[in-house]
């Protein structure tokens, strides 16, 4: 570790750019880089710039505030914001040339009102629910939404530039729901085309579909976690030519020699069986280290991987490092690319029964984020 930080999240921007280039080359069509949730914990603006440097054609975020933050940072690439409820500041989005997704006729009406108030034509993506049962118009609601959008386009209030949906089981490439969802999506596209929305770009593929399901690529793909070098299928990202961009590390704060039989951390859920050295690491669940990692999750310390000893606390956790010469100030790596013996985010996800998406997007608190690499530098 450098810069004297007690704990830091190091993000390799060159890895994000390289991952984007790999995926863009794989699909051979436009790619929307998803940088929502602060770039999956990697830093939204630097991640966006790195993805664009790697060949991304557009950016995707969840909420309008994220899109406006990109614009405020000087990012001029096309940006889609899709998680839009009633009363959103659509006027600000249109003024900043942000593309918007709508799920229902009422949402379309709000965007049309904003377009008329601002004198700006709204660039819209219409979302169809093909089977995830989350956002998007149901197949029964879809014809009415399409018809209303076609009328608004004829009036000059909107331009429908996208037709899209989201897959429920893309991380299980042989699951029968995938073909069913593709069928519903294609039927929805037919309805839209027949209504005159002939120029809208189709996009369905998330990260898992981008690496595993060519039949879902349509006119554009929309990867997220794969840009950051994590395998959306839960395996080795190197299989897909990807490398993880995030390394999470801290410094040992304190060490002590203790006898066998002492209880370690809250509840004494760990008890060493022999005299040993304990090392205290000053990060905990307030910083996004899962409490469930106690007695389960691995870290690299003293030259090898070790499991956290006892419960993860709000601000710290403890390691049993045996007789290794670990001292205050020594590095402890929670996860990283795995190339230097450290655990990976996938290992942590397996250990605490979650997914790496959650881990990388939640890590923060008192960790200092540091970007390395030159991709997208301004």
C-alpha positions in Angstrom: 0.0 0.0 0.0 1.0 3.6 -0.6 0.0 7.1 0.4 -0.2 6.2 4.0 -3.9 5.2 3.9 -5.1 2.7 6.6 -7.5 1.2 4.0 -8.0 1.8 0.3 -9.9 0.5 -2.7 -7.5 0.6 -5.7 -9.2 0.8 -9.1 -7.2 0.0 -12.3 -8.7 2.2 -15.0 -6.6 0.5 -17.7 -8.3 -2.8 -16.8 -11.7 -1.2 -17.2 -10.7 0.1 -20.6 -9.2 -3.2 -21.6 -12.3 -5.2 -20.5 -14.5 -2.8 -22.5 -12.4 -3.3 -25.6 -12.6 -7.1 -25.2 -16.3 -7.0 -24.9 -16.8 -4.5 -27.7 -14.6 -6.6 -30.0 -16.5 -9.7 -29.0 -19.9 -8.5 -30.0 -18.9 -6.3 -33.0 -21.7 -3.8 -32.4 -22.4 -0.8 -30.2 -21.9 -1.2 -26.4 -23.5 0.7 -23.6 -21.3 0.7 -20.6 -23.3 0.5 -17.4 -21.8 2.8 -14.7 -24.6 3.1 -12.3 -24.2 2.7 -8.5 -21.0 4.8 -8.6 -19.6 2.6 -11.3 -20.3 -0.6 -9.3 -18.2 0.9 -6.5 -15.3 1.7 -8.8 -16.0 5.5 -9.2 -18.6 6.5 -11.7 -16.9 9.3 -13.6 -13.4 7.7 -13.9 -15.0 4.4 -14.8 -17.1 6.0 -17.5 -14.1 7.8 -19.0 -12.2 4.5 -18.9 -15.0 2.6 -20.6 -15.3 5.3 -23.3 -11.6 5.1 -23.8 -12.0 1.4 -24.3 -14.5 1.8 -27.0 -17.9 2.1 -25.3 -20.5 3.9 -27.5 -22.8 5.0 -24.7 -23.3 4.9 -21.0 -26.1 3.6 -18.8 -27.1 4.7 -15.3 -30.1 4.0 -13.1 -31.2 7.4 -12.1 -31.2 10.9 -13.5 -28.9 12.3 -10.8 -26.2 9.9 -11.9 -26.6 11.1 -15.5 -26.4 14.7 -14.5 -23.3 14.0 -12.5 -21.7 12.6 -15.6 -22.6 15.7 -17.6 -21.4 18.0 -14.8 -18.0 16.2 -15.0 -17.8 17.0 -18.7 -18.8 13.6 -20.1 -20.6 14.2 -23.4 -21.3 10.6 -24.6 -24.9 9.4 -24.9 -26.3 8.5 -21.5 -29.4 6.6 -20.7 -31.2 6.9 -17.3 -33.8 4.2 -16.8 -35.1 4.0 -13.2 -37.6 6.7 -13.5 -40.6 7.1 -11.2 -43.3 9.8 -11.0 -42.2 13.4 -10.4 -38.6 13.0 -11.7 -36.8 16.1 -13.0 -37.2 15.2 -16.6 -36.7 18.8 -17.6 -33.2 18.8 -16.2 -32.5 15.5 -17.9 -33.6 16.8 -21.3 -31.7 20.0 -20.9 -28.6 17.9 -20.3 -29.3 15.7 -23.3 -29.9 12.6 -21.2 -31.9 9.8 -22.8 -34.8 8.4 -20.7 -36.6 5.1 -20.4 -40.3 4.9 -19.8 -42.3 1.8 -18.6 -45.9 3.1 -18.9 -48.2 5.6 -20.5 -48.2 7.9 -17.4 -44.4 8.0 -17.5 -44.5 8.9 -21.2 -46.9 11.7 -20.4 -44.6 13.2 -17.9 -41.7 13.1 -20.3 -43.8 14.7 -23.0 -44.8 17.5 -20.7 -41.2 18.2 -19.9 -40.3 18.1 -23.6 -43.0 20.7 -24.3 -41.9 22.9 -21.4 -38.3 22.9 -22.4 -38.7 22.8 -26.1 -36.4 19.8 -26.3 -37.2 16.6 -28.1 -36.9 13.7 -25.6 -34.8 10.7 -26.7 -36.7 7.7 -25.4 -36.2 4.0 -24.7 -39.4 2.0 -24.2 -39.0 -0.9 -21.8 -41.0 -4.2 -22.2 -41.3 -6.6 -19.3 -40.4 -9.9 -21.0 -40.5 -12.0 -17.8 -38.4 -10.5 -15.1 -41.6 -9.0 -13.6 -39.7 -5.9 -12.5 -39.6 -2.7 -14.6 -41.2 -2.5 -18.0 -44.6 -2.6 -19.6 -46.3 -6.0 -19.6 -47.2 -7.5 -23.0 -50.8 -6.4 -22.3 -49.8 -2.8 -21.6 -47.2 -2.6 -24.4 -49.5 -1.8 -27.4 -50.9 1.2 -25.6 -47.5 2.5 -24.6 -46.2 2.0 -28.2 -49.2 3.8 -29.7 -48.8 6.7 -27.4 -45.1 6.9 -28.0 -45.7 6.8 -31.8 -48.2 9.7 -31.5 -45.7 11.7 -29.4 -43.0 11.1 -31.9 -45.3 12.2 -34.7 -45.9 15.4 -32.8 -42.2 16.0 -32.4 -42.1 15.7 -28.6 -40.1 12.5 -28.5 -37.8 10.4 -30.6 -38.0 6.7 -29.7 -34.4 5.6 -30.0 -34.5 2.3 -28.0 -36.6 -0.8 -27.3 -35.3 -2.8 -24.5 -35.7 -5.4 -21.7 -33.8 -7.3 -19.1 -33.1 -11.0 -18.6 -33.9 -13.0 -15.5 -31.5 -16.0 -16.0 -28.7 -14.8 -18.3 -26.2 -16.2 -15.7 -27.6 -19.6 -16.4 -27.2 -19.7 -20.2 -29.2 -22.8 -20.9 -32.2 -21.8 -18.8 -35.5 -22.2 -20.7 -36.6 -18.7 -19.7 -34.0 -17.1 -21.9 -35.6 -18.3 -25.1 -39.1 -17.4 -23.8 -37.9 -13.9 -23.0 -36.3 -13.5 -26.4 -39.5 -14.5 -28.0 -41.6 -12.0 -26.0 -39.0 -9.3 -26.8 -39.1 -10.0 -30.5 -42.9 -9.9 -30.5 -42.8 -6.6 -28.7 -40.4 -5.2 -31.3 -42.7 -6.3 -34.1 -45.6 -4.4 -32.4 -43.4 -1.3 -32.2 -42.2 -1.5 -35.7 -45.7 -1.9 -37.0 -46.6 1.3 -35.1 -43.9 3.2 -37.0 -41.1 3.0 -34.4 -38.7 1.7 -37.1 -35.4 3.4 -36.0 -35.3 2.3 -32.4 -32.3 0.3 -31.4 -32.9 -3.0 -29.7 -31.0 -3.9 -26.6 -31.4 -6.9 -24.2 -28.0 -8.3 -23.3 -26.5 -7.7 -19.8 -23.0 -8.8 -18.9 -23.8 -12.5 -18.7 -25.6 -12.4 -22.0 -22.8 -10.4 -23.6 -20.3 -13.1 -22.8 -22.5 -16.2 -23.3 -25.6 -15.5 -25.4 -25.0 -14.2 -28.9 -28.7 -14.6 -29.8 -29.5 -11.8 -27.4 -27.1 -9.2 -28.7 -29.5 -7.5 -31.2 -28.4 -4.0 -32.0 -26.5 -3.1 -28.8 -25.3 -4.8 -25.7 -25.5 -3.4 -22.2 -22.8 -4.9 -19.9 -22.1 -3.8 -16.4 -20.1 -6.0 -14.0 -18.0 -7.5 -16.8 -16.6 -4.1 -17.6 -15.0 -4.2 -14.1 -13.4 -7.6 -14.8 -15.8 -9.8 -12.9 -17.3 -13.0 -14.4 -21.1 -12.6 -14.5 -21.3 -16.4 -14.7 -19.5 -16.8 -11.4 -16.3 -18.3 -12.7 -12.8 -17.2 -13.8 -13.0 -13.8 -15.6 -9.8 -14.7 -17.5 -11.9 -17.2 -19.5 -13.6 -14.3 -21.1 -10.4 -12.2 -21.5 -11.3 -10.0 -18.5 -9.3 -8.9 -15.5 -10.6 -7.5 -12.3 -10.1 -3.8 -11.8 -10.6 -3.5 -8.0 -8.2 -4.4 -5.2 -9.4 -3.9 -1.6 -6.6 -3.6 1.0 -5.8 -2.3 4.5 -3.0 -2.1 6.9 -2.6 -4.1 10.1 -3.2 -1.7 13.0 -2.1 -3.8 16.0 -0.7 -7.2 16.8 -0.4 -9.2 20.0 0.8 -12.6 21.1 -1.9 -14.6 22.9 -2.1 -18.0 24.5 -4.2 -20.9 23.4 -7.8 -20.8 24.5 -8.5 -17.0 24.4 -11.8 -15.9 22.9 -11.5 -13.6 19.8 -13.9 -10.8 19.0 -17.5 -10.5 20.0 -19.1 -13.7 21.1 -15.8 -15.6 21.2 -16.8 -17.5 18.1 -13.1 -18.1 17.4 -10.7 -19.7 19.9 -7.1 -20.4 18.9 -5.9 -23.9 19.8 -2.2 -22.9 20.3 -0.3 -19.8 21.2 -0.5 -17.4 18.3 -0.3 -13.9 17.0 -3.5 -11.9 16.4 -3.5 -9.0 13.9 -6.2 -6.3 14.1 -7.3 -4.8 10.7 -9.1 -1.5 11.0 -12.1 -2.0 8.7 -15.5 -3.6 9.3 -19.1 -3.8 8.3 -19.4 0.0 8.4 -17.0 0.1 5.6 -18.8 -2.6 3.6 -16.9 -5.6 4.8 -19.7 -8.2 5.3 -20.3 -9.2 8.8 -21.0 -12.7 7.5 -17.3 -12.9 6.7 -16.4 -13.9 10.2 -14.8 -17.3 10.3 -15.5 -17.7 6.6 -13.9 -15.0 4.4 -10.3 -15.1 3.2 -7.7 -12.4 3.1 -4.0 -12.3 2.1 -1.7 -11.5 5.1 1.8 -12.6 6.0 2.4 -14.3 2.7 -0.7 -16.5 2.5 -4.5 -16.6 2.6 -6.0 -16.7 6.1 -9.7 -16.7 7.2 -11.0 -13.9 9.3 -10.9 -15.0 13.0 -14.2 -14.4 14.8 -16.8 -11.9 14.0 -16.4 -8.9 11.8 -17.0 -5.8 13.9 -18.3 -2.4 12.8 -14.8 -1.0 12.5 -12.3 -3.9 12.6 -11.7 -7.6 12.3 -9.0 -9.9 13.6 -6.7 -12.4 11.9 -4.9 -15.4 13.4 -1.5 -15.2 11.7 0.2 -17.9 13.7 3.9 -17.5 13.9 4.2 -15.4 10.8 6.2 -12.2 11.3 3.2 -9.9 10.7 3.6 -6.4 12.2 1.6 -3.2 12.4 1.6 -1.4 9.0 1.8 -4.6 7.0 -0.7 -5.0 4.1 -3.8 -7.2 4.2 -5.6 -7.7 0.9 -9.3 -8.6 1.1 -9.7 -9.2 -2.6 -8.2 -8.3 -5.9 -7.4 -9.9 -9.3 -6.0 -13.0 -7.6 -2.7 -12.8 -9.6 -0.5 -12.3 -6.5 -2.1 -14.9 -4.2 -4.8 -12.7 -2.9 -8.5 -13.8 -2.7 -10.8 -12.7 -5.4 -14.2 -11.0 -5.1 -15.7 -14.3 -6.3 -14.0 -16.2 -3.4 -15.5 -13.7 -1.0 -18.9 -14.0 -2.6 -18.8 -17.8 -2.3 -17.6 -17.5 1.3 -20.5 -15.2 2.5 -23.2 -16.6 0.2 -23.7 -13.5 -2.0 -22.6 -12.3 -5.4 -19.6 -10.2 -6.3 -21.9 -7.4 -7.5 -22.9 -6.7 -4.0 -19.4 -6.8 -2.6 -17.8 -4.3 -5.0 -20.8 -1.9 -5.0 -21.0 -1.8 -1.2 -17.3 -1.5 -0.2 -16.6 2.1 0.9 -17.1 3.8 4.2 -13.6 4.8 5.4 -11.8 3.1 2.6 -10.1 5.7 0.4 -10.6 5.0 -3.3 -7.5 5.5 -5.4 -7.4 5.2 -9.2 -4.4 4.0 -11.1 -3.8 3.7 -14.9 -4.2 6.3 -17.5 -7.3 5.3 -19.4 -9.7 8.1 -19.8 -7.5 10.6 -18.0 -8.3 14.2 -18.3 
